[in-house]
Amino acid sequence: MNKLTHNFAAKVTAVLLFTITVIMAIGGLIGIYYMSEHYFFEPTVDRAREDIFEGITRRYANIVFYEYFDIYQNDDMPSAEYIRRYEEYFSPANTNFLFNLKNEKGEIVLSNYSGQEIQFSRTYYYEQHNDGGAKETYTIECFVNKTLSASDSYASAEYWINTAYSMRYVIVAVTIISFIACILLYVFLMCSAGRRTDRDQITPNGLDKIPFDIFFGGVMIIGIIVLDVFDTLLYRNTAETIIIITIMAAVYALLFLMLSMSFATRYKLGGWWRNTVIYRIFRFFYRIVYKIFSSIKYLLQHISIIWKAVLALVGLAAAELFIILLTAYRLEMQLLIWFFGKLLLVPLILFIIIQMEKLQTGSQKIASGDLDYRVDTRRMFWEFKKHGENLNNISLGMSRAVDERMKSERFKTELITNVSHDIKTPLTSIINYVDLLNREDLPDGTIKEYVGVLVRQSSRLKKLIDDLVEASKASTGNIVVNSTRTEIGVLLTQAAGEYEERLRSNELELIQNQPEEEVYIMADGRLLWRVFDNLMNNICKYSQPGTRVYLDLEKVNGEVVITFKNISRNPLNISSEELLERFVRGDSARSTEGSGLGLSIAKSLVELQGGKLDLAIDGDLFKVILKFKTVR
């Protein structure tokens, strides 16, 4: 089906078939209408024949009477040749129409009837003024020969009557089938509208660029003209008329099909109403009205509530003055308007008082500390609604401030707890081992072991204190940053080289990806090295042995993106935001040495240099992303 809707030949064939089925359907409808009017659907054909023969007989009778008076009653006598043709036309050899034309006295003045056997008869009366101006009545007795031996209208009618009568139900069936085919072809053409073989998207043609309302109006005007012509031709009951009506209907059906396919294409493209003259006119006036109301709204928004009240009172006073002048001589009308005015004004004032009371209640609740209270602004309007929303925003702001303060207090508590724990552990070890050294006479080997512990724990304590100082300086910006044009690839390669041996000892495979060309940023090499050192140290401490570590350097949209990726040894049941907080470690069991300040320090140092540090956690995949702007 999709291939057919895109195929040009299929669409042309469908249009041709649609035209043919429309002609058949319209012709069938006209034929059914004609046959129903002339009794073709009765059990026998006799009444249909009688009805059609009567029309033919009347026409022949008119010709006989009026031609007779033109030939025999005019002062200017016609030629003998004209009379001969007239008599020959109505001779029994040339027509099955037989007649007796009688005057007012009942005398036959003209006849071609000589007692032949007939199958149909009618009598018609005509009035004519004689030479003296008196009115005379003429009678024509009309007969149809039983044997239709002459080739005239009766013989042709007899043939078509018998043919149509025998085909009447076939015509009904063909008409129904044609209508169904029309509908199916119409649906297919609507689906194929705007489709092209070489394109997947909807493609408009020249007709689709015409404003739709002009296109629609033109087709409707043509339709009205066609209907008027139909109304004129429909009652002539001739084969030529039926053919003309059918052709006109088929042509109009094609026009309507073009309109429908154009609409289908516009509808598929979306916003079909935009390509209309009416839409453009309305949009033009809408913009003018919108600008006027926007100006009024802007004016009202930038004047105080006092001036708004003054404007409202002036408008109300002007309206009352206008009503007084309009009803100056009708006291009862003034009283009626006064009554209805107060009927509207009093509820409005009460409504305003209710809103003010709600605002007062809300401000009292918030002032008393009920920060969860919300002023119901659904039925408020104007400044009252704005004031109610401001009160609600104040309540929300205060709630957020309180939450932030509580969070800050919790962090302070956790800071004290974590720092106390981390400082207490090495300090306790130092104190204990110093006490052991003082109390016991120990062998040299044991002394060396104790001294090693003291050195190690002292170094750990010194490192923790250094981290605290550096974290404090980094967060407050008290570090001097000497930014220079730095080749980031070289610095990253040096950091990887420094940790190559340690990575190997931890069974980690380092994979480094960076472009061949040199990449420069503005940074302080000393601080950037501190960032790389913290990140590589974390990778060595927390990575799963036997996995790969990736260091990627790339340029993306004018930025240098440096990515550190590794697989965590322990499950990362913590968010990236929490990991960036101070004294928070991915090792919840705290089985590894560290202060939990490394990532926080790295983030602060990166931001001091105009960069950005982000964390991403996907399962056990831990990823640190650094971004700096490139320089030439």
C-alpha positions as CSV (number, residue, x, y, z in Angstrom):
1,M,0.0,0.0,0.0
2,N,2.9,2.4,0.8
3,K,4.4,1.8,-2.6
4,L,1.1,2.4,-4.4
5,T,0.5,5.7,-2.6
6,H,4.0,6.9,-3.7
7,N,3.6,5.7,-7.3
8,F,2.7,8.4,-9.9
9,A,1.2,5.9,-12.4
10,A,-1.0,4.4,-9.7
11,K,-2.3,7.8,-8.7
12,V,-3.0,8.8,-12.4
13,T,-4.8,5.5,-12.8
14,A,-6.8,6.1,-9.7
15,V,-7.8,9.6,-10.9
16,L,-9.0,8.2,-14.3
17,L,-10.9,5.4,-12.5
18,F,-12.4,7.9,-10.1
19,T,-13.6,10.0,-13.1
20,I,-15.1,7.0,-14.8
21,T,-16.9,5.8,-11.6
22,V,-18.1,9.3,-10.9
23,I,-19.6,9.5,-14.4
24,M,-21.2,6.1,-14.0
25,A,-22.5,7.0,-10.5
26,I,-23.9,10.4,-11.5
27,G,-25.3,9.0,-14.8
28,G,-26.9,6.1,-12.9
29,L,-28.4,8.5,-10.3
30,I,-29.9,10.6,-13.1
31,G,-31.1,7.5,-14.9
32,I,-32.7,6.1,-11.7
33,Y,-34.3,9.5,-11.0
34,Y,-35.6,9.6,-14.6
35,M,-36.9,6.0,-14.4
36,S,-38.6,6.6,-11.1
37,E,-40.3,9.7,-12.4
38,H,-41.6,7.7,-15.4
39,Y,-42.8,4.6,-13.5
40,F,-40.1,2.2,-14.7
41,F,-40.0,0.4,-11.4
42,E,-43.6,-0.8,-11.6
43,P,-44.4,-4.4,-12.4
44,T,-45.2,-3.7,-16.1
45,V,-43.7,-1.3,-18.6
46,D,-47.1,-0.1,-19.8
47,R,-47.4,2.9,-17.5
48,A,-43.8,4.0,-18.3
49,R,-44.5,3.8,-22.0
50,E,-47.8,5.7,-21.6
51,D,-46.1,8.4,-19.6
52,I,-43.3,8.9,-22.1
53,F,-45.6,8.6,-25.2
54,E,-47.8,11.3,-23.7
55,G,-44.9,13.8,-23.6
56,I,-44.0,12.9,-27.2
57,T,-47.7,13.2,-28.3
58,R,-48.1,16.6,-26.7
59,R,-45.0,17.8,-28.5
60,Y,-46.3,16.6,-31.8
61,A,-49.7,18.1,-31.1
62,N,-48.1,21.5,-30.5
63,I,-46.2,21.3,-33.8
64,V,-49.4,20.3,-35.7
65,F,-51.5,23.2,-34.3
66,Y,-49.0,26.0,-34.4
67,E,-47.6,25.0,-37.8
68,Y,-51.1,24.8,-39.1
69,F,-51.9,28.3,-38.2
70,D,-48.6,29.5,-39.6
71,I,-49.4,27.8,-42.9
72,Y,-53.2,28.2,-43.4
73,Q,-54.3,31.1,-41.2
74,N,-51.7,33.8,-41.8
75,D,-52.3,36.5,-44.3
76,D,-49.0,35.9,-45.9
77,M,-49.5,32.5,-47.4
78,P,-46.4,30.2,-47.3
79,S,-44.9,28.6,-50.4
80,A,-46.2,25.4,-51.8
81,E,-42.9,23.7,-51.0
82,Y,-43.3,24.6,-47.3
83,I,-46.8,23.1,-47.3
84,R,-45.5,20.0,-49.0
85,R,-42.8,19.5,-46.4
86,Y,-45.3,19.9,-43.6
87,E,-47.7,17.4,-45.0
88,E,-44.9,15.0,-45.8
89,Y,-43.5,15.3,-42.2
90,F,-46.9,14.2,-40.8
91,S,-47.6,11.6,-43.4
92,P,-48.3,8.0,-42.0
93,A,-45.2,6.8,-43.8
94,N,-42.9,9.2,-41.8
95,T,-44.6,9.3,-38.4
96,N,-46.5,7.1,-36.1
97,F,-48.4,10.1,-34.8
98,L,-52.0,10.3,-36.2
99,F,-54.4,13.2,-35.6
100,N,-57.6,14.9,-36.3
101,L,-57.6,18.7,-35.9
102,K,-61.2,20.0,-35.5
103,N,-62.5,23.5,-35.3
104,E,-65.1,24.9,-32.8
105,K,-67.9,23.4,-34.9
106,G,-66.4,19.9,-34.7
107,E,-65.4,19.9,-38.4
108,I,-62.1,18.2,-39.3
109,V,-59.8,20.9,-40.7
110,L,-56.7,18.8,-40.9
111,S,-56.0,15.0,-40.5
112,N,-53.7,12.2,-41.3
113,Y,-55.8,9.5,-39.5
114,S,-57.6,7.1,-41.8
115,G,-58.9,4.5,-39.3
116,Q,-55.6,2.8,-38.5
117,E,-55.4,0.5,-35.4
118,I,-54.0,2.5,-32.5
119,Q,-52.3,1.8,-29.1
120,F,-52.5,5.2,-27.4
121,S,-54.8,8.3,-27.7
122,R,-55.0,11.7,-26.2
123,T,-57.2,14.8,-26.9
124,Y,-55.9,18.4,-26.4
125,Y,-57.6,21.7,-26.6
126,Y,-56.2,25.0,-28.0
127,E,-57.6,28.5,-28.2
128,Q,-56.9,30.9,-31.0
129,H,-58.1,34.3,-32.0
130,N,-59.7,34.5,-35.5
131,D,-59.4,37.4,-37.9
132,G,-62.3,39.2,-36.2
133,G,-60.6,39.0,-32.8
134,A,-63.0,36.4,-31.4
135,K,-61.6,33.4,-29.5
136,E,-62.0,30.0,-31.1
137,T,-61.4,26.6,-29.5
138,Y,-59.7,23.9,-31.5
139,T,-59.5,20.2,-30.6
140,I,-56.8,17.8,-31.6
141,E,-57.5,14.1,-31.3
142,C,-54.1,12.4,-31.2
143,F,-53.4,8.7,-31.8
144,V,-50.3,6.5,-31.9
145,N,-50.2,3.8,-34.5
146,K,-50.3,0.3,-32.9
147,T,-47.5,-0.8,-35.3
148,L,-44.6,1.6,-35.0
149,S,-43.7,1.3,-38.7
150,A,-42.2,4.8,-39.1
151,S,-38.8,5.8,-37.6
152,D,-39.7,8.6,-35.4
153,S,-39.6,9.6,-31.7
154,Y,-42.1,6.9,-30.8
155,A,-40.0,4.2,-32.3
156,S,-36.8,5.5,-30.6
157,A,-38.6,5.8,-27.3
158,E,-40.0,2.3,-27.6
159,Y,-36.5,0.9,-28.0
160,W,-35.0,2.8,-25.1
161,I,-38.1,2.1,-22.9
162,N,-37.8,-1.6,-23.4
163,T,-34.0,-1.5,-22.9
164,A,-34.1,0.7,-19.8
165,Y,-36.9,-1.4,-18.3
166,S,-35.0,-4.6,-18.7
167,M,-31.9,-3.0,-17.3
168,R,-33.5,-1.0,-14.5
169,Y,-32.1,-3.1,-11.6
170,V,-28.8,-3.6,-13.3
171,I,-28.5,0.2,-13.4
172,V,-29.2,0.4,-9.7
173,A,-26.6,-2.2,-8.9
174,V,-24.0,-0.5,-11.2
175,T,-24.7,2.8,-9.5
176,I,-24.2,1.4,-6.0
177,I,-21.0,-0.3,-7.1
178,S,-19.8,2.9,-8.7
179,F,-20.4,4.8,-5.5
180,I,-18.5,2.3,-3.4
181,A,-15.6,2.4,-5.9
182,C,-15.7,6.2,-5.8
183,I,-15.4,6.2,-2.0
184,L,-12.5,3.6,-2.1
185,L,-10.6,5.5,-4.8
186,Y,-11.2,8.8,-3.0
187,V,-9.7,7.3,0.2
188,F,-6.7,6.0,-1.7
189,L,-6.1,9.4,-3.3
190,M,-6.4,11.2,0.0
191,C,-3.8,8.8,1.4
192,S,-1.5,9.3,-1.6
193,A,-1.8,13.1,-1.6
194,G,1.6,14.8,-1.2
195,R,3.5,11.5,-1.6
196,R,6.4,11.2,-4.0
197,T,8.3,8.1,-5.2
198,D,11.7,9.6,-4.4
199,R,10.8,11.3,-1.1
200,D,9.7,10.1,2.2
201,Q,8.3,13.5,3.4
202,I,5.1,15.2,2.3
203,T,5.8,17.4,-0.8
204,P,3.3,20.1,-1.8
205,N,2.6,21.0,-5.4
206,G,1.7,24.3,-7.1
207,L,-2.0,24.0,-6.2
208,D,-1.1,23.6,-2.5
209,K,0.5,27.0,-2.5
210,I,-2.7,28.8,-3.4
211,P,-4.5,30.2,-0.2
212,F,-6.9,27.4,0.7
213,D,-9.9,29.6,1.3
214,I,-9.5,31.2,-2.2
215,F,-9.2,27.7,-3.7
216,F,-12.2,26.5,-1.7
217,G,-14.3,29.5,-2.5
218,G,-13.6,29.2,-6.3
219,V,-14.6,25.5,-6.3
220,M,-17.8,26.3,-4.3
221,I,-18.7,29.2,-6.8
222,I,-18.3,26.8,-9.7
223,G,-20.4,24.3,-7.8
224,I,-23.2,26.8,-7.4
225,I,-23.1,27.6,-11.1
226,V,-23.2,23.9,-12.0
227,L,-26.2,23.3,-9.7
228,D,-28.0,26.2,-11.3
229,V,-27.3,24.7,-14.8
230,F,-28.5,21.3,-13.5
231,D,-31.7,22.9,-12.3
232,T,-32.3,24.4,-15.7
233,L,-31.5,21.2,-17.7
234,L,-32.8,18.5,-15.4
235,Y,-36.4,18.8,-16.5
236,R,-35.8,18.5,-20.3
237,N,-35.7,14.7,-20.1
238,T,-33.5,14.3,-23.2
239,A,-30.5,12.1,-23.8
240,E,-28.4,15.1,-24.7
241,T,-29.3,16.8,-21.4
242,I,-28.4,13.7,-19.4
243,I,-25.0,13.5,-21.2
244,I,-24.3,17.2,-20.6
245,I,-25.2,17.0,-16.9
246,T,-23.1,13.9,-16.5
247,I,-20.0,15.5,-18.1
248,M,-20.4,18.7,-16.0
249,A,-20.8,16.6,-12.9
250,A,-17.7,14.6,-13.7
251,V,-15.6,17.8,-14.3
252,Y,-16.8,19.3,-11.1
253,A,-16.0,16.0,-9.3
254,L,-12.4,16.3,-10.6
255,L,-12.3,19.9,-9.3
256,F,-13.6,18.7,-5.9
257,L,-11.0,15.9,-5.9
258,M,-8.2,18.4,-6.5
259,L,-9.5,20.5,-3.6
260,S,-9.7,17.4,-1.4
261,M,-6.2,16.2,-2.2
262,S,-4.8,19.7,-1.7
263,F,-6.4,19.8,1.7
264,A,-5.1,16.3,2.6
265,T,-1.5,17.4,1.6
266,R,-1.8,20.6,3.7
267,Y,-3.3,18.7,6.6
268,K,-0.4,16.2,6.6
269,L,2.1,19.1,6.5
270,G,0.3,20.6,9.5
271,G,-0.9,24.1,10.1
272,W,-3.0,24.1,6.9
273,W,-5.0,27.1,8.1
274,R,-1.9,29.3,8.0
275,N,-2.0,29.4,4.2
276,T,-5.4,31.2,4.1
277,V,-6.3,34.8,3.5
278,I,-8.8,34.7,6.4
279,Y,-6.0,33.5,8.8
280,R,-3.7,36.3,7.6
281,I,-6.4,38.9,8.1
282,F,-7.3,37.6,11.5
283,R,-3.6,37.4,12.5
284,F,-3.0,41.0,11.3
285,F,-5.9,42.3,13.5
286,Y,-4.9,40.0,16.3
287,R,-1.5,41.5,16.4
288,I,-2.9,45.0,16.5
289,V,-5.4,44.1,19.3
290,Y,-2.6,42.2,21.1
291,K,-0.3,45.2,21.0
292,I,-3.1,47.4,22.3
293,F,-3.9,45.1,25.2
294,S,-0.2,44.5,25.9
295,S,0.3,48.2,26.1
296,I,-2.6,48.6,28.5
297,K,-1.4,45.6,30.5
298,Y,2.1,47.1,30.6
299,L,0.7,50.4,31.8
300,L,-1.4,48.7,34.5
301,Q,1.5,46.6,35.7
302,H,3.8,49.6,36.1
303,I,1.4,51.9,38.0
304,S,0.7,51.6,41.7
305,I,-2.4,50.1,43.1
306,I,-3.6,53.5,44.1
307,W,-3.6,54.7,40.5
308,K,-5.3,51.5,39.5
309,A,-8.1,52.2,42.0
310,V,-8.3,55.8,40.8
311,L,-8.7,54.7,37.2
312,A,-11.4,52.1,38.2
313,L,-13.3,54.8,40.1
314,V,-13.0,57.3,37.2
315,G,-14.3,54.6,34.8
316,L,-17.2,53.8,37.1
317,A,-18.1,57.4,37.5
318,A,-18.0,58.0,33.7
319,A,-20.2,55.0,33.1
320,E,-22.7,56.3,35.7
321,L,-22.7,59.8,34.1
322,F,-23.3,58.3,30.7
323,I,-26.2,56.3,32.0
324,I,-27.7,59.4,33.7
325,L,-27.4,61.5,30.5
326,L,-28.9,58.6,28.5
327,T,-31.9,58.2,30.8
328,A,-32.3,61.8,31.8
329,Y,-36.1,61.9,31.1
330,R,-36.9,58.4,32.4
331,L,-36.8,58.2,36.2
332,E,-38.0,54.6,36.3
333,M,-35.1,53.5,34.0
334,Q,-32.6,55.3,36.2
335,L,-34.0,53.6,39.3
336,L,-33.8,50.2,37.5
337,I,-30.2,50.7,36.4
338,W,-29.3,51.9,39.9
339,F,-30.8,48.8,41.4
340,F,-29.0,46.5,39.0
341,G,-25.8,48.4,39.5
342,K,-25.9,47.9,43.3
343,L,-26.9,44.3,42.7
344,L,-23.5,43.9,40.9
345,L,-21.4,46.3,43.1
346,V,-22.3,45.0,46.5
347,P,-21.3,41.3,45.8
348,L,-18.1,42.7,44.2
349,I,-17.2,44.6,47.3
350,L,-18.0,41.6,49.5
351,F,-15.9,39.5,47.3
352,I,-12.9,41.9,47.6
353,I,-13.4,41.9,51.4
354,I,-13.3,38.1,51.5
355,Q,-10.1,38.1,49.5
356,M,-8.5,40.7,51.8
357,E,-9.5,38.6,54.8
358,K,-7.8,35.5,53.2
359,L,-4.7,37.5,52.7
360,Q,-4.7,38.8,56.2
361,T,-5.2,35.2,57.6
362,G,-2.3,33.9,55.4
363,S,0.1,36.6,56.5
364,Q,-0.8,36.0,60.2
365,K,-0.2,32.2,59.8
366,I,3.2,32.7,58.1
367,A,4.2,35.4,60.6
368,S,3.4,32.9,63.4
369,G,5.7,30.3,61.9
370,D,3.3,28.1,60.0
371,L,5.5,27.9,56.8
372,D,3.4,25.1,55.3
373,Y,0.3,27.3,55.1
374,R,-0.8,28.3,51.5
375,V,-3.2,31.1,50.6
376,D,-5.9,29.8,48.3
377,T,-5.6,32.0,45.2
378,R,-7.8,30.1,42.8
379,R,-10.7,32.6,43.0
380,M,-8.6,35.7,43.5
381,F,-8.0,38.2,40.8
382,W,-5.9,41.3,40.0
383,E,-3.6,42.5,42.7
384,F,-5.1,40.3,45.3
385,K,-4.0,37.1,43.4
386,K,-0.5,38.6,42.9
387,H,-0.3,39.4,46.6
388,G,-1.5,35.9,47.6
389,E,1.1,34.3,45.3
390,N,3.8,36.5,46.8
391,L,2.9,35.3,50.3
392,N,3.0,31.7,49.2
393,N,6.4,32.3,47.6
394,I,7.7,33.9,50.8
395,S,6.5,30.8,52.7
396,L,8.2,28.5,50.2
397,G,11.4,30.6,50.3
398,M,11.5,30.5,54.0
399,S,10.9,26.8,54.0
400,R,13.8,26.3,51.6
401,A,16.1,28.5,53.7
402,V,15.2,26.5,56.8
403,D,15.9,23.3,55.0
404,E,19.2,24.5,53.7
405,R,20.2,25.7,57.2
406,M,19.2,22.3,58.7
407,K,21.2,20.6,55.9
408,S,24.2,22.8,56.7
409,E,24.0,22.0,60.3
410,R,23.9,18.3,59.6
411,F,26.9,18.7,57.4
412,K,28.7,20.5,60.2
413,T,27.9,17.7,62.6
414,E,29.1,15.1,60.1
415,L,32.2,17.2,59.5
416,I,33.1,17.3,63.2
417,T,32.3,13.5,63.5
418,N,34.4,12.5,60.5
419,V,37.3,14.8,61.2
420,S,37.4,13.7,64.9
421,H,37.4,10.0,63.8
422,D,40.0,10.5,61.1
423,I,42.3,12.5,63.4
424,K,41.7,10.4,66.4
425,T,42.8,7.1,64.8
426,P,46.4,8.1,63.8
427,L,46.8,10.2,67.0
428,T,45.7,7.3,69.2
429,S,48.2,5.0,67.4
430,I,51.0,7.6,67.9
431,I,50.2,8.0,71.6
432,N,50.0,4.2,72.2
433,Y,53.2,3.4,70.5
434,V,55.1,6.2,72.1
435,D,53.8,4.9,75.4
436,L,55.1,1.5,74.5
437,L,58.5,2.8,73.6
438,N,58.7,4.7,76.9
439,R,57.6,1.7,79.2
440,E,59.4,-1.2,77.7
441,D,62.9,-2.2,76.9
442,L,62.3,-3.6,73.4
443,P,64.6,-5.2,70.9
444,D,65.8,-3.1,67.9
445,G,63.5,-4.9,65.5
446,T,60.4,-4.2,67.5
447,I,61.5,-0.6,67.9
448,K,61.8,-0.2,64.2
449,E,58.4,-1.7,63.7
450,Y,56.9,0.7,66.3
451,V,58.8,3.6,64.8
452,G,57.5,2.7,61.3
453,V,53.9,2.8,62.6
454,L,54.6,6.1,64.2
455,V,56.0,7.5,61.0
456,R,53.2,6.2,58.9
457,Q,50.4,7.5,61.2
458,S,52.2,10.8,61.6
459,S,52.3,11.1,57.8
460,R,48.7,10.3,57.6
461,L,47.8,12.9,60.2
462,K,50.0,15.5,58.4
463,K,48.3,14.6,55.1
464,L,44.8,15.0,56.7
465,I,45.8,18.4,58.1
466,D,47.3,19.5,54.8
467,D,44.1,18.4,53.0
468,L,42.0,20.4,55.5
469,V,44.0,23.5,54.9
470,E,44.0,23.1,51.1
471,A,40.2,22.4,51.1
472,S,39.6,25.5,53.1
473,K,41.8,27.6,50.8
474,A,40.2,26.1,47.6
475,S,36.7,26.6,48.8
476,T,37.3,30.2,49.9
477,G,39.4,31.1,46.8
478,N,42.5,32.0,48.9
479,I,44.8,30.2,46.4
480,V,46.9,32.2,43.9
481,V,46.1,31.0,40.4
482,N,48.8,31.7,37.8
483,S,47.0,30.7,34.5
484,T,49.2,30.2,31.5
485,R,48.8,28.6,28.1
486,T,49.2,24.9,29.0
487,E,49.5,21.9,26.7
488,I,47.0,19.6,28.5
489,G,48.0,16.4,26.7
490,V,51.6,16.5,28.0
491,L,50.5,17.1,31.6
492,L,48.0,14.2,31.4
493,T,50.7,11.9,29.9
494,Q,53.1,12.9,32.8
495,A,50.4,12.1,35.4
496,A,49.7,8.7,33.8
497,G,53.5,8.0,33.7
498,E,53.8,8.9,37.4
499,Y,51.2,6.3,38.4
500,E,52.2,3.6,35.9
501,E,54.0,1.5,38.4
502,R,51.3,1.9,41.1
503,L,48.6,1.0,38.6
504,R,50.5,-2.1,37.6
505,S,50.9,-3.2,41.2
506,N,47.1,-2.9,41.7
507,E,46.5,-5.0,38.6
508,L,45.0,-2.1,36.6
509,E,45.5,-1.7,32.8
510,L,45.8,1.9,31.7
511,I,44.3,2.9,28.3
512,Q,45.0,6.5,27.2
513,N,43.2,8.1,24.3
514,Q,44.1,11.6,23.1
515,P,44.4,13.4,19.8
516,E,47.7,13.7,17.9
517,E,47.6,17.4,17.7
518,E,48.5,19.6,20.6
519,V,45.6,20.9,22.8
520,Y,46.0,24.1,24.8
521,I,44.0,25.5,27.7
522,M,44.5,28.4,30.1
523,A,45.4,26.8,33.5
524,D,47.8,26.8,36.4
525,G,50.0,23.7,35.8
526,R,50.7,23.3,39.5
527,L,47.0,23.2,40.5
528,L,46.1,21.1,37.5
529,W,48.7,18.6,38.5
530,R,47.2,18.5,42.0
531,V,43.8,17.7,40.4
532,F,45.2,14.9,38.3
533,D,47.1,13.6,41.3
534,N,44.0,13.4,43.4
535,L,42.0,11.6,40.7
536,M,44.7,9.1,39.9
537,N,45.2,8.4,43.6
538,N,41.5,7.7,43.9
539,I,41.6,5.4,40.9
540,C,44.5,3.4,42.5
541,K,42.8,3.1,45.9
542,Y,39.2,2.3,44.8
543,S,39.4,0.4,41.4
544,Q,38.6,-3.2,41.0
545,P,41.8,-5.2,40.4
546,G,42.0,-6.8,37.0
547,T,40.0,-4.0,35.2
548,R,40.9,-1.3,32.8
549,V,41.3,2.4,33.5
550,Y,40.6,4.9,30.8
551,L,42.1,8.4,30.4
552,D,40.4,10.2,27.4
553,L,41.2,13.6,26.0
554,E,39.1,15.1,23.2
555,K,37.9,18.4,21.8
556,V,34.1,18.9,21.7
557,N,32.5,22.2,20.5
558,G,35.4,24.4,21.5
559,E,36.0,22.7,24.8
560,V,38.6,20.3,26.1
561,V,37.0,17.3,27.7
562,I,39.1,15.1,30.0
563,T,37.5,11.9,31.2
564,F,38.8,9.5,33.9
565,K,36.9,6.1,34.0
566,N,37.4,3.1,36.2
567,I,35.4,0.2,37.8
568,S,34.8,0.6,41.5
569,R,35.9,-2.2,43.9
570,N,33.0,-1.5,46.2
571,P,29.3,-1.0,45.3
572,L,28.7,2.7,44.7
573,N,25.5,3.1,46.8
574,I,25.9,6.9,46.9
575,S,25.0,9.7,44.5
576,S,27.5,11.8,42.6
577,E,26.4,15.0,44.5
578,E,27.1,13.4,47.8
579,L,30.5,12.2,46.7
580,L,31.5,15.8,46.0
581,E,30.7,16.8,49.5
582,R,33.6,17.1,52.0
583,F,34.6,14.1,54.1
584,V,32.4,11.7,52.1
585,R,34.1,8.6,50.7
586,G,32.9,5.9,48.3
587,D,34.3,3.4,50.8
588,S,31.5,3.4,53.4
589,A,33.4,0.9,55.6
590,R,36.4,3.4,55.7
591,S,38.8,0.5,55.2
592,T,41.1,2.6,53.0
593,E,43.2,5.6,54.0
594,G,41.9,9.0,53.0
595,S,40.1,12.1,54.2
596,G,37.2,12.2,51.8
597,L,38.5,15.7,50.6
598,G,40.1,14.7,47.4
599,L,37.2,15.1,45.0
600,S,36.0,18.3,46.8
601,I,39.5,19.8,46.5
602,A,39.7,18.8,42.9
603,K,36.4,20.3,42.0
604,S,37.3,23.6,43.8
605,L,40.7,23.8,42.0
606,V,39.1,23.1,38.6
607,E,36.5,25.9,39.2
608,L,39.3,28.3,40.3
609,Q,40.9,27.8,36.9
610,G,37.6,28.5,35.0
611,G,36.8,24.8,34.4
612,K,34.1,22.4,35.4
613,L,34.2,19.0,37.1
614,D,31.3,16.5,36.9
615,L,30.8,13.0,38.3
616,A,28.8,10.3,36.6
617,I,28.0,6.9,38.2
618,D,26.5,4.0,36.2
619,G,26.4,0.9,38.3
620,D,30.0,0.3,39.2
621,L,31.4,2.5,36.5
622,F,32.8,5.7,38.0
623,K,33.5,8.6,35.7
624,V,35.0,12.0,36.3
625,I,34.7,14.6,33.5
626,L,36.8,17.8,33.4
627,K,35.9,20.6,30.9
628,F,38.1,23.6,30.0
629,K,37.8,26.1,27.1
630,T,40.4,25.6,24.4
631,V,42.8,28.4,23.4
632,R,45.0,28.6,20.3
